[in-house]
Amino acid sequence: MLATDCGFQFLAQGAWQGRMVSMMSAIAAVALFACGAARGQSLNLTPETHRTALEGGSSPDIAFHDGDAVVTYEPPWEYTGSHDKLLLKPRITGADASIEARPKASVPDFSKDSITSLKKELAASLPKDAVKVEWAADEPNVLLMNRHETYRVTFSFTLSAQRFTETVIVCNFEKEQLRFVLTCKETDFKKLYDSFRRSLYTFQGLA
């Protein structure tokens, strides 16, 4: 076989492999989109850098895609994200926050039964060594998000001889339910919650 034939064969093989990689990437992307669509979700919480135009300038924030629409948010701390969860990391040991997208219930409401189910789910997700779980008073409509009602549940627990507090704000949007979650040491909670709650007013663009 001539060297030129070998070279052509190598290039052809490389081109074919490149096409296969592109095809597999496209299939994976379609599958990911279809999975979200099957769950009734279209919001993708993978963050992109963004600037919102303001009078006399612009403000840095991050953007998510909701189909063809763009959703913006100004996170109070460092962040990373994937399709259905944005992770926020305060610069305080033992503190974490997140925004989680979930399929909206067929009958979305904040009835007694649905809130009881939510609390059972949250308690079951705690580390097995967590003890002394205590629930604070619930707070309906701690804020409105694009005219959608919210519901907040808060509880404290002891883990490794330290007291922690977790709060979850739930909002049912048109296509998905979002949960805004903050967990931190009890002594840090007020300061971090104030920052987290203020940031939620910047969550704009989701129907």
DRENVEXMI-651183 format. One record per residue: x negated, y, z of N, C-alpha, C in turn; residue number from 0. Coordinates in steps of 0.001 Angstrom, whole numbers, plus 500000, padded with zeros to 6 digits. Example, Ala and Ser with C-alpha at 12.3 -4.5 7.8 and 13.67 -1.06 7.14 Angstrom:
# residues 2
+--------+--------+--------+--------+--------+--------+--------+--------+--------+-----+
!   n_px !   n_py !   n_pz !  ca_px !  ca_py !  ca_pz !   c_px !   c_py !   c_pz !   i !
+--------+--------+--------+--------+--------+--------+--------+--------+--------+-----+
! 486810 ! 494310 ! 507800 ! 487700 ! 495500 ! 507800 ! 486800 ! 496700 ! 507800 !   0 !
! 487150 ! 497750 ! 507080 ! 486330 ! 498940 ! 507140 ! 487100 ! 500030 ! 507870 !   1 !
+--------+--------+--------+--------+--------+--------+--------+--------+--------+-----+
//
This chain:
# residues 207
+--------+--------+--------+--------+--------+--------+--------+--------+--------+-----+
!   n_px !   n_py !   n_pz !  ca_px !  ca_py !  ca_pz !   c_px !   c_py !   c_pz !   i !
+--------+--------+--------+--------+--------+--------+--------+--------+--------+-----+
! 499150 ! 498809 ! 500000 ! 500000 ! 500000 ! 500000 ! 499112 ! 501244 ! 500000 !   0 !
! 499467 ! 502277 ! 499184 ! 498673 ! 503486 ! 499123 ! 498856 ! 504315 ! 500382 !   1 !
! 497823 ! 505134 ! 500648 ! 497892 ! 505979 ! 501838 ! 499074 ! 506918 ! 501775 !   2 !
! 499360 ! 507416 ! 500528 ! 500498 ! 508334 ! 500390 ! 501803 ! 507631 ! 500702 !   3 !
! 501888 ! 506317 ! 500312 ! 503092 ! 505558 ! 500627 ! 503249 ! 505393 ! 502135 !   4 !
! 502112 ! 505113 ! 502808 ! 502150 ! 504974 ! 504267 ! 502607 ! 506268 ! 504926 !   5 !
! 502061 ! 507372 ! 504400 ! 502432 ! 508669 ! 504968 ! 503895 ! 508965 ! 504770 !   6 !
! 504405 ! 508639 ! 503552 ! 505822 ! 508878 ! 503278 ! 506697 ! 508023 ! 504193 !   7 !
! 506270 ! 506742 ! 504375 ! 507030 ! 505848 ! 505237 ! 507055 ! 506363 ! 506665 !   8 !
! 505917 ! 506888 ! 507135 ! 505830 ! 507415 ! 508499 ! 506734 ! 508632 ! 508671 !   9 !
! 506694 ! 509536 ! 507648 ! 507523 ! 510732 ! 507720 ! 508999 ! 510383 ! 507670 !  10 !
! 509343 ! 509420 ! 506804 ! 510733 ! 509007 ! 506696 ! 511231 ! 508401 ! 508002 !  11 !
! 510341 ! 507571 ! 508618 ! 510712 ! 506958 ! 509887 ! 510896 ! 508022 ! 510964 !  12 !
! 509987 ! 509008 ! 510987 ! 510093 ! 510087 ! 511966 ! 511353 ! 510913 ! 511766 !  13 !
! 511689 ! 511177 ! 510487 ! 512900 ! 511943 ! 510204 ! 514137 ! 511182 ! 510654 !  14 !
! 514138 ! 509852 ! 510408 ! 515276 ! 509024 ! 510824 ! 515428 ! 509023 ! 512340 !  15 !
! 514274 ! 508898 ! 513044 ! 514331 ! 508908 ! 514501 ! 514838 ! 510256 ! 515005 !  16 !
! 514394 ! 511336 ! 514344 ! 514865 ! 512656 ! 514744 ! 516357 ! 512798 ! 514568 !  17 !
! 516882 ! 512264 ! 513433 ! 518318 ! 512313 ! 513197 ! 519067 ! 511495 ! 514243 !  18 !
! 518505 ! 510338 ! 514612 ! 519159 ! 509502 ! 515613 ! 519229 ! 510210 ! 516959 !  19 !
! 518118 ! 510888 ! 517348 ! 518105 ! 511633 ! 518614 ! 519160 ! 512723 ! 518593 !  20 !
! 519252 ! 513464 ! 517458 ! 520235 ! 514531 ! 517344 ! 521650 ! 513986 ! 517429 !  21 !
! 521868 ! 512826 ! 516742 ! 523188 ! 512210 ! 516775 ! 523560 ! 511780 ! 518186 !  22 !
! 522599 ! 511172 ! 518919 ! 522881 ! 510720 ! 520275 ! 523152 ! 511905 ! 521190 !  23 !
! 522420 ! 513014 ! 521003 ! 522642 ! 514207 ! 521820 ! 524029 ! 514772 ! 521564 !  24 !
! 524422 ! 514778 ! 520281 ! 525750 ! 515290 ! 519941 ! 526846 ! 514419 ! 520546 !  25 !
! 526640 ! 513095 ! 520465 ! 527624 ! 512171 ! 521038 ! 527739 ! 512373 ! 522537 !  26 !
! 526585 ! 512547 ! 523222 ! 526605 ! 512763 ! 524675 ! 527333 ! 514046 ! 525026 !  27 !
! 527105 ! 515098 ! 524230 ! 527777 ! 516372 ! 524502 ! 529280 ! 516249 ! 524324 !  28 !
! 529696 ! 515553 ! 523249 ! 531125 ! 515354 ! 523021 ! 531747 ! 514537 ! 524144 !  29 !
! 531012 ! 513492 ! 524587 ! 531525 ! 512645 ! 525663 ! 531691 ! 513435 ! 526942 !  30 !
! 530723 ! 514321 ! 527249 ! 530812 ! 515143 ! 528456 ! 532010 ! 516071 ! 528390 !  31 !
! 532213 ! 516676 ! 527200 ! 533356 ! 517575 ! 527028 ! 534662 ! 516805 ! 527167 !  32 !
! 534709 ! 515622 ! 526535 ! 535923 ! 514811 ! 526581 ! 536240 ! 514374 ! 528003 !  33 !
! 535186 ! 514070 ! 528781 ! 535386 ! 513659 ! 530169 ! 536043 ! 514777 ! 530966 !  34 !
! 535533 ! 516011 ! 530769 ! 536132 ! 517149 ! 531465 ! 537556 ! 517390 ! 531019 !  35 !
! 537800 ! 517244 ! 529693 ! 539144 ! 517457 ! 529173 ! 540105 ! 516418 ! 529712 !  36 !
! 539630 ! 515164 ! 529821 ! 540484 ! 514096 ! 530331 ! 540880 ! 514362 ! 531769 !  37 !
! 539995 ! 515043 ! 532528 ! 540310 ! 515353 ! 533918 ! 541151 ! 516622 ! 534028 !  38 !
! 541442 ! 517253 ! 532883 ! 542229 ! 518473 ! 532902 ! 541393 ! 519699 ! 533207 !  39 !
! 540077 ! 519617 ! 533078 ! 539195 ! 520733 ! 533360 ! 538578 ! 521249 ! 532069 !  40 !
! 538343 ! 522552 ! 532017 ! 537568 ! 523110 ! 530911 ! 536428 ! 523977 ! 531423 !  41 !
! 536447 ! 524346 ! 532710 ! 535385 ! 525170 ! 533281 ! 534109 ! 524362 ! 533446 !  42 !
! 533017 ! 524908 ! 532947 ! 531707 ! 524287 ! 533092 ! 530866 ! 525189 ! 533992 !  43 !
! 530462 ! 524676 ! 535148 ! 529741 ! 525489 ! 536135 ! 528235 ! 525500 ! 535944 !  44 !
! 527769 ! 525101 ! 534764 ! 526348 ! 525255 ! 534439 ! 526080 ! 526745 ! 534261 !  45 !
! 525220 ! 527360 ! 535088 ! 525069 ! 528825 ! 535049 ! 524146 ! 529304 ! 533931 !  46 !
! 524480 ! 530465 ! 533402 ! 523637 ! 531160 ! 532435 ! 523445 ! 532595 ! 532915 !  47 !
! 522263 ! 533143 ! 532699 ! 522033 ! 534537 ! 533088 ! 522913 ! 535451 ! 532229 !  48 !
! 523338 ! 536547 ! 532819 ! 524334 ! 537394 ! 532153 ! 524247 ! 538787 ! 532758 !  49 !
! 524709 ! 539786 ! 532030 ! 524819 ! 541140 ! 532570 ! 526209 ! 541672 ! 532240 !  50 !
! 526894 ! 542190 ! 533250 ! 528215 ! 542761 ! 533063 ! 528082 ! 544265 ! 532854 !  51 !
! 528674 ! 544758 ! 531776 ! 528599 ! 546184 ! 531455 ! 529389 ! 546995 ! 532471 !  52 !
! 528766 ! 548038 ! 532985 ! 529411 ! 548961 ! 533911 ! 529258 ! 550375 ! 533374 !  53 !
! 530042 ! 551286 ! 533897 ! 529916 ! 552676 ! 533477 ! 528544 ! 553205 ! 533873 !  54 !
! 527783 ! 553570 ! 532892 ! 526445 ! 554103 ! 533129 ! 525368 ! 553040 ! 533238 !  55 !
! 525673 ! 551790 ! 532959 ! 524639 ! 550752 ! 533035 ! 525242 ! 549359 ! 532997 !  56 !
! 524571 ! 548430 ! 533663 ! 525043 ! 547055 ! 533707 ! 524603 ! 546415 ! 535013 !  57 !
! 525242 ! 545292 ! 535359 ! 524942 ! 544587 ! 536603 ! 524563 ! 543146 ! 536297 !  58 !
! 523466 ! 542649 ! 536880 ! 523092 ! 541252 ! 536620 ! 524010 ! 540288 ! 537361 !  59 !
! 524414 ! 539232 ! 536688 ! 525194 ! 538178 ! 537312 ! 524954 ! 536892 ! 536539 !  60 !
! 525776 ! 535898 ! 536758 ! 525669 ! 534667 ! 535987 ! 527012 ! 534401 ! 535325 !  61 !
! 526988 ! 533571 ! 534289 ! 528196 ! 533296 ! 533530 ! 528393 ! 531796 ! 533384 !  62 !
! 529678 ! 531398 ! 533323 ! 530066 ! 530018 ! 533041 ! 531011 ! 530048 ! 531840 !  63 !
! 531170 ! 528905 ! 531197 ! 532078 ! 528823 ! 530062 ! 533355 ! 528083 ! 530460 !  64 !
! 534475 ! 528698 ! 530103 ! 535790 ! 528097 ! 530301 ! 536442 ! 528016 ! 528925 !  65 !
! 536099 ! 526970 ! 528164 ! 536499 ! 526927 ! 526768 ! 535802 ! 528058 ! 526031 !  66 !
! 536575 ! 528928 ! 525400 ! 536002 ! 530077 ! 524686 ! 535824 ! 531290 ! 525596 !  67 !
! 536389 ! 531232 ! 526778 ! 536301 ! 532369 ! 527693 ! 535008 ! 532317 ! 528512 !  68 !
! 534614 ! 533484 ! 529028 ! 533418 ! 533595 ! 529859 ! 533841 ! 534001 ! 531264 !  69 !
! 533378 ! 533242 ! 532258 ! 533646 ! 533521 ! 533669 ! 532355 ! 534040 ! 534285 !  70 !
! 532420 ! 535118 ! 535038 ! 531216 ! 535704 ! 535626 ! 531270 ! 535674 ! 537151 !  71 !
! 530085 ! 535704 ! 537745 ! 529966 ! 535622 ! 539207 ! 528635 ! 536198 ! 539629 !  72 !
! 528620 ! 536919 ! 540764 ! 527380 ! 537439 ! 541336 ! 527045 ! 536628 ! 542585 !  73 !
! 526171 ! 535620 ! 542468 ! 525855 ! 534769 ! 543622 ! 525052 ! 535532 ! 544669 !  74 !
! 525330 ! 535277 ! 545943 ! 524601 ! 535985 ! 546999 ! 523225 ! 535400 ! 547287 !  75 !
! 522968 ! 534195 ! 546778 ! 521712 ! 533514 ! 547057 ! 521197 ! 532797 ! 545806 !  76 !
! 520062 ! 532133 ! 545934 ! 519527 ! 531359 ! 544823 ! 520512 ! 530255 ! 544449 !  77 !
! 520463 ! 529843 ! 543208 ! 521486 ! 528910 ! 542724 ! 520928 ! 527927 ! 541697 !  78 !
! 521639 ! 526849 ! 541545 ! 521434 ! 525892 ! 540453 ! 522770 ! 525217 ! 540234 !  79 !
! 522992 ! 524691 ! 539032 ! 524316 ! 524136 ! 538793 ! 524357 ! 523082 ! 537711 !  80 !
! 525476 ! 522379 ! 537664 ! 525730 ! 521374 ! 536641 ! 527173 ! 521530 ! 536193 !  81 !
! 527696 ! 520548 ! 535504 ! 529006 ! 520692 ! 534873 ! 530118 ! 521061 ! 535861 !  82 !
! 530168 ! 520390 ! 537008 ! 531297 ! 520616 ! 537907 ! 530912 ! 521137 ! 539287 !  83 !
! 529660 ! 521577 ! 539467 ! 529269 ! 522101 ! 540774 ! 528143 ! 523130 ! 540638 !  84 !
! 528321 ! 524266 ! 541326 ! 527264 ! 525262 ! 541461 ! 526758 ! 525195 ! 542887 !  85 !
! 525466 ! 524983 ! 543061 ! 524864 ! 524910 ! 544390 ! 524208 ! 526240 ! 544721 !  86 !
! 524464 ! 526728 ! 545924 ! 523885 ! 527975 ! 546409 ! 523029 ! 527674 ! 547626 !  87 !
! 521887 ! 528321 ! 547709 ! 520951 ! 528017 ! 548802 ! 520555 ! 529278 ! 549549 !  88 !
! 521222 ! 529554 ! 550678 ! 520772 ! 530668 ! 551526 ! 519361 ! 530400 ! 552060 !  89 !
! 518636 ! 531456 ! 552343 ! 517270 ! 531308 ! 552846 ! 517272 ! 531116 ! 554356 !  90 !
! 518084 ! 530196 ! 554820 ! 518192 ! 529868 ! 556239 ! 518216 ! 528357 ! 556367 !  91 !
! 517400 ! 527816 ! 557224 ! 517336 ! 526369 ! 557406 ! 518683 ! 525803 ! 557830 !  92 !
! 519091 ! 524714 ! 557180 ! 520329 ! 524045 ! 557539 ! 521572 ! 524630 ! 556915 !  93 !
! 521411 ! 525568 ! 555974 ! 522567 ! 526215 ! 555350 ! 522672 ! 525830 ! 553884 !  94 !
! 523872 ! 525526 ! 553446 ! 524155 ! 525203 ! 552050 ! 525522 ! 525748 ! 551688 !  95 !
! 525696 ! 526076 ! 550414 ! 527004 ! 526502 ! 549917 ! 527177 ! 525971 ! 548501 !  96 !
! 528418 ! 525907 ! 548066 ! 528673 ! 525395 ! 546718 ! 530019 ! 525883 ! 546214 !  97 !
! 530156 ! 525833 ! 544895 ! 531449 ! 526005 ! 544234 ! 531684 ! 524726 ! 543451 !  98 !
! 532792 ! 524062 ! 543709 ! 533071 ! 522762 ! 543111 ! 534359 ! 522817 ! 542308 !  99 !
! 534307 ! 522325 ! 541073 ! 535488 ! 522254 ! 540213 ! 536041 ! 520840 ! 540244 ! 100 !
! 537344 ! 520739 ! 540481 ! 538017 ! 519440 ! 540550 ! 539303 ! 519484 ! 539736 ! 101 !
! 539787 ! 518312 ! 539322 ! 541083 ! 518295 ! 538624 ! 542173 ! 518842 ! 539534 ! 102 !
! 543050 ! 519644 ! 538962 ! 544151 ! 520191 ! 539754 ! 545197 ! 519109 ! 539985 ! 103 !
! 545740 ! 519069 ! 541184 ! 546753 ! 518078 ! 541511 ! 547981 ! 518272 ! 540632 ! 104 !
! 548718 ! 517185 ! 540402 ! 549908 ! 517269 ! 539560 ! 550945 ! 518216 ! 540157 ! 105 !
! 550969 ! 518305 ! 541491 ! 551839 ! 519269 ! 542174 ! 550957 ! 520087 ! 543121 ! 106 !
! 550255 ! 521085 ! 542562 ! 549321 ! 521850 ! 543402 ! 550058 ! 522731 ! 544393 ! 107 !
! 549805 ! 522525 ! 545651 ! 550408 ! 523358 ! 546680 ! 549539 ! 523292 ! 547931 ! 108 !
! 549937 ! 524043 ! 548933 ! 549237 ! 524023 ! 550207 ! 550213 ! 523566 ! 551280 ! 109 !
! 550912 ! 522484 ! 550988 ! 551859 ! 521926 ! 551940 ! 551111 ! 521296 ! 553108 ! 110 !
! 551849 ! 520989 ! 554150 ! 551245 ! 520362 ! 555325 ! 550570 ! 519041 ! 554955 ! 111 !
! 551240 ! 518242 ! 554104 ! 550677 ! 516948 ! 553716 ! 549380 ! 517114 ! 552924 ! 112 !
! 549346 ! 518085 ! 551993 ! 548141 ! 518265 ! 551178 ! 546976 ! 518772 ! 552020 ! 113 !
! 547250 ! 519629 ! 552982 ! 546180 ! 520142 ! 553848 ! 545681 ! 519043 ! 554783 ! 114 !
! 546595 ! 518210 ! 555281 ! 546174 ! 517076 ! 556110 ! 545275 ! 516142 ! 555322 ! 115 !
! 545639 ! 515887 ! 554059 ! 544825 ! 515032 ! 553191 ! 543454 ! 515653 ! 552955 ! 116 !
! 543411 ! 516966 ! 552750 ! 542142 ! 517664 ! 552546 ! 541241 ! 517520 ! 553768 ! 117 !
! 541820 ! 517703 ! 554949 ! 541025 ! 517612 ! 556171 ! 540476 ! 516197 ! 556386 ! 118 !
! 541290 ! 515193 ! 556079 ! 540819 ! 513818 ! 556192 ! 539656 ! 513564 ! 555234 ! 119 !
! 539768 ! 514101 ! 554033 ! 538687 ! 513955 ! 553052 ! 537400 ! 514612 ! 553531 ! 120 !
! 537507 ! 515808 ! 554081 ! 536322 ! 516528 ! 554558 ! 535690 ! 515814 ! 555751 ! 121 !
! 536513 ! 515338 ! 556669 ! 535984 ! 514625 ! 557838 ! 535279 ! 513340 ! 557416 ! 122 !
! 535847 ! 512648 ! 556429 ! 535253 ! 511392 ! 555963 ! 533926 ! 511616 ! 555243 ! 123 !
! 533705 ! 512830 ! 554730 ! 532468 ! 513119 ! 554000 ! 531303 ! 513495 ! 554915 ! 124 !
! 531572 ! 513664 ! 556214 ! 530504 ! 514030 ! 557149 ! 529538 ! 512864 ! 557351 ! 125 !
! 528287 ! 513151 ! 557713 ! 527354 ! 512067 ! 558066 ! 527932 ! 511222 ! 559196 ! 126 !
! 527622 ! 509942 ! 559196 ! 528215 ! 509045 ! 560190 ! 527808 ! 509407 ! 561620 ! 127 !
! 526702 ! 510142 ! 561777 ! 526248 ! 510531 ! 563115 ! 526903 ! 511827 ! 563611 ! 128 !
! 527725 ! 512457 ! 562781 ! 528387 ! 513694 ! 563203 ! 529460 ! 513387 ! 564249 ! 129 !
! 529475 ! 514178 ! 565304 ! 530438 ! 513966 ! 566394 ! 531060 ! 515298 ! 566799 ! 130 !
! 532066 ! 515200 ! 567684 ! 532725 ! 516376 ! 568253 ! 533247 ! 517326 ! 567166 ! 131 !
! 534032 ! 516755 ! 566251 ! 534632 ! 517558 ! 565182 ! 535802 ! 518350 ! 565752 ! 132 !
! 535770 ! 519652 ! 565546 ! 536824 ! 520535 ! 566057 ! 537277 ! 521463 ! 564929 ! 133 !
! 538596 ! 521545 ! 564736 ! 539160 ! 522365 ! 563655 ! 539591 ! 523722 ! 564177 ! 134 !
! 539257 ! 524753 ! 563409 ! 539730 ! 526100 ! 563725 ! 541104 ! 526296 ! 563096 ! 135 !
! 541741 ! 527410 ! 563390 ! 543043 ! 527715 ! 562798 ! 542891 ! 527927 ! 561287 ! 136 !
! 543838 ! 527377 ! 560527 ! 543814 ! 527549 ! 559073 ! 544122 ! 529001 ! 558712 ! 137 !
! 543675 ! 529414 ! 557504 ! 543921 ! 530773 ! 557037 ! 544477 ! 530752 ! 555617 ! 138 !
! 545798 ! 530874 ! 555469 ! 546358 ! 531005 ! 554117 ! 545984 ! 532361 ! 553510 ! 139 !
! 545669 ! 532343 ! 552222 ! 545407 ! 533574 ! 551474 ! 544361 ! 534473 ! 552127 ! 140 !
! 543231 ! 533870 ! 552429 ! 542123 ! 534668 ! 552954 ! 541661 ! 535686 ! 551909 ! 141 !
! 541939 ! 535406 ! 550629 ! 541788 ! 536356 ! 549534 ! 542590 ! 535819 ! 548360 ! 142 !
! 542916 ! 536681 ! 547402 ! 543556 ! 536269 ! 546161 ! 542509 ! 536280 ! 545060 ! 143 !
! 542549 ! 535266 ! 544197 ! 541589 ! 535173 ! 543106 ! 542355 ! 535177 ! 541791 ! 144 !
! 542285 ! 536311 ! 541094 ! 543037 ! 536498 ! 539852 ! 544518 ! 536174 ! 540059 ! 145 !
! 545063 ! 536674 ! 541166 ! 546471 ! 536511 ! 541555 ! 546819 ! 535087 ! 541994 ! 146 !
! 545829 ! 534236 ! 542161 ! 546076 ! 532885 ! 542665 ! 545871 ! 532856 ! 544178 ! 147 !
! 546768 ! 532161 ! 544887 ! 546653 ! 532044 ! 546324 ! 545483 ! 531137 ! 546713 ! 148 !
! 544998 ! 531317 ! 547924 ! 543916 ! 530487 ! 548448 ! 544319 ! 529934 ! 549815 ! 149 !
! 543560 ! 528964 ! 550262 ! 543781 ! 528393 ! 551601 ! 542426 ! 528013 ! 552168 ! 150 !
! 542190 ! 528420 ! 553428 ! 540893 ! 528183 ! 554058 ! 541034 ! 527262 ! 555259 ! 151 !
! 540194 ! 526240 ! 555296 ! 540100 ! 525377 ! 556475 ! 538667 ! 525437 ! 556992 ! 152 !
! 538520 ! 525397 ! 558310 ! 537205 ! 525537 ! 558939 ! 537098 ! 524562 ! 560108 ! 153 !
! 535951 ! 523942 ! 560240 ! 535737 ! 523040 ! 561369 ! 534271 ! 523063 ! 561784 ! 154 !
! 534019 ! 522636 ! 563009 ! 532653 ! 522554 ! 563537 ! 532372 ! 521119 ! 563971 ! 155 !
! 531104 ! 520763 ! 563973 ! 530695 ! 519417 ! 564379 ! 529267 ! 519452 ! 564906 ! 156 !
! 528918 ! 518420 ! 565640 ! 527570 ! 518308 ! 566187 ! 526807 ! 517232 ! 565426 ! 157 !
! 525587 ! 517572 ! 565014 ! 524722 ! 516631 ! 564295 ! 523287 ! 516872 ! 564744 ! 158 !
! 522621 ! 515805 ! 565183 ! 521229 ! 515901 ! 565648 ! 521088 ! 516969 ! 566736 ! 159 !
! 522047 ! 516971 ! 567645 ! 522037 ! 517878 ! 568804 ! 522188 ! 519344 ! 568411 ! 160 !
! 522630 ! 519613 ! 567187 ! 522861 ! 520987 ! 566753 ! 524307 ! 521140 ! 566309 ! 161 !
! 524853 ! 522336 ! 566549 ! 526243 ! 522613 ! 566207 ! 526309 ! 523284 ! 564828 ! 162 !
! 527148 ! 522717 ! 563948 ! 527313 ! 523244 ! 562604 ! 528771 ! 523647 ! 562374 ! 163 !
! 528966 ! 524571 ! 561427 ! 530307 ! 524970 ! 561010 ! 530411 ! 524845 ! 559497 ! 164 !
! 531551 ! 524331 ! 559049 ! 531823 ! 524249 ! 557613 ! 533165 ! 524904 ! 557321 ! 165 !
! 533210 ! 525718 ! 556288 ! 534462 ! 526324 ! 555859 ! 534663 ! 526034 ! 554382 ! 166 !
! 535919 ! 525792 ! 554000 ! 536262 ! 525477 ! 552621 ! 537442 ! 526350 ! 552209 ! 167 !
! 537253 ! 527133 ! 551160 ! 538328 ! 527941 ! 550585 ! 538767 ! 527260 ! 549294 ! 168 !
! 540042 ! 526928 ! 549212 ! 540581 ! 526203 ! 548062 ! 541454 ! 527146 ! 547242 ! 169 !
! 541294 ! 527101 ! 545912 ! 542129 ! 527896 ! 545023 ! 542519 ! 527049 ! 543820 ! 170 !
! 543803 ! 527000 ! 543516 ! 544303 ! 526272 ! 542354 ! 544468 ! 527229 ! 541177 ! 171 !
! 543582 ! 527097 ! 540195 ! 543673 ! 527897 ! 538989 ! 544553 ! 527172 ! 537965 ! 172 !
! 544606 ! 527694 ! 536766 ! 545503 ! 527139 ! 535754 ! 545159 ! 525704 ! 535403 ! 173 !
! 543861 ! 525391 ! 535256 ! 543457 ! 524078 ! 534778 ! 542708 ! 523256 ! 535813 ! 174 !
! 542196 ! 523869 ! 536861 ! 541403 ! 523142 ! 537827 ! 541564 ! 523738 ! 539219 ! 175 !
! 541151 ! 522946 ! 540182 ! 541069 ! 523427 ! 541556 ! 539602 ! 523734 ! 541839 ! 176 !
! 539350 ! 524888 ! 542429 ! 537992 ! 525232 ! 542854 ! 537932 ! 525217 ! 544373 ! 177 !
! 536821 ! 524680 ! 544868 ! 536548 ! 524696 ! 546302 ! 535262 ! 525461 ! 546545 ! 178 !
! 535346 ! 526459 ! 547417 ! 534195 ! 527285 ! 547770 ! 533776 ! 526863 ! 549180 ! 179 !
! 532611 ! 526249 ! 549297 ! 532218 ! 525554 ! 550525 ! 530954 ! 526188 ! 551115 ! 180 !
! 530971 ! 526415 ! 552414 ! 529782 ! 526887 ! 553136 ! 529587 ! 526027 ! 554378 ! 181 !
! 528373 ! 525520 ! 554566 ! 528015 ! 524744 ! 555754 ! 526717 ! 525306 ! 556323 ! 182 !
! 526692 ! 525566 ! 557631 ! 525482 ! 526122 ! 558240 ! 525548 ! 525945 ! 559750 ! 183 !
! 524463 ! 526278 ! 560413 ! 524466 ! 526245 ! 561868 ! 525484 ! 527255 ! 562393 ! 184 !
! 526109 ! 526896 ! 563490 ! 527164 ! 527731 ! 564059 ! 526668 ! 529151 ! 564338 ! 185 !
! 525417 ! 529272 ! 564759 ! 524872 ! 530593 ! 565095 ! 524666 ! 531476 ! 563862 ! 186 !
! 524563 ! 530863 ! 562684 ! 524349 ! 531630 ! 561447 ! 525643 ! 531866 ! 560679 ! 187 !
! 526739 ! 531306 ! 561147 ! 527935 ! 531239 ! 560319 ! 528521 ! 532615 ! 559981 ! 188 !
! 528702 ! 533474 ! 560955 ! 529381 ! 534748 ! 560693 ! 528666 ! 535547 ! 559609 ! 189 !
! 527355 ! 535688 ! 559721 ! 526596 ! 536471 ! 558754 ! 526690 ! 535857 ! 557362 ! 190 !
! 526507 ! 534536 ! 557264 ! 526526 ! 533888 ! 555959 ! 527930 ! 533874 ! 555360 ! 191 !
! 528936 ! 533662 ! 556196 ! 530304 ! 533648 ! 555672 ! 530692 ! 535013 ! 555127 ! 192 !
! 530319 ! 536076 ! 555795 ! 530632 ! 537418 ! 555307 ! 530039 ! 537638 ! 553913 ! 193 !
! 528797 ! 537218 ! 553721 ! 528148 ! 537373 ! 552405 ! 528827 ! 536501 ! 551354 ! 194 !
! 529140 ! 535265 ! 551733 ! 529759 ! 534325 ! 550801 ! 531148 ! 534815 ! 550379 ! 195 !
! 531941 ! 535228 ! 551358 ! 533300 ! 535690 ! 551063 ! 533275 ! 536921 ! 550164 ! 196 !
! 532394 ! 537875 ! 550428 ! 532305 ! 539070 ! 549586 ! 531970 ! 538698 ! 548147 ! 197 !
! 531112 ! 537696 ! 547985 ! 530707 ! 537312 ! 546632 ! 531870 ! 536756 ! 545826 ! 198 !
! 532874 ! 536188 ! 546493 ! 533988 ! 535582 ! 545767 ! 534839 ! 536613 ! 545041 ! 199 !
! 534787 ! 537864 ! 545477 ! 535504 ! 538919 ! 544763 ! 534881 ! 539190 ! 543398 ! 200 !
! 533648 ! 538745 ! 543192 ! 532980 ! 538946 ! 541900 ! 533236 ! 537794 ! 540934 ! 201 !
! 533952 ! 536757 ! 541386 ! 534258 ! 535612 ! 540526 ! 535412 ! 536020 ! 539613 ! 202 !
! 535103 ! 536340 ! 538364 ! 536066 ! 536950 ! 537456 ! 536163 ! 536192 ! 536137 ! 203 !
! 537372 ! 536176 ! 535569 ! 537547 ! 535658 ! 534215 ! 538228 ! 534309 ! 534101 ! 204 !
! 538517 ! 533641 ! 535238 ! 539146 ! 532339 ! 535182 ! 540658 ! 532492 ! 535346 ! 205 !
! 541401 ! 531922 ! 534411 ! 542865 ! 532048 ! 534447 ! 543473 ! 531163 ! 535524 ! 206 !
+--------+--------+--------+--------+--------+--------+--------+--------+--------+-----+
//
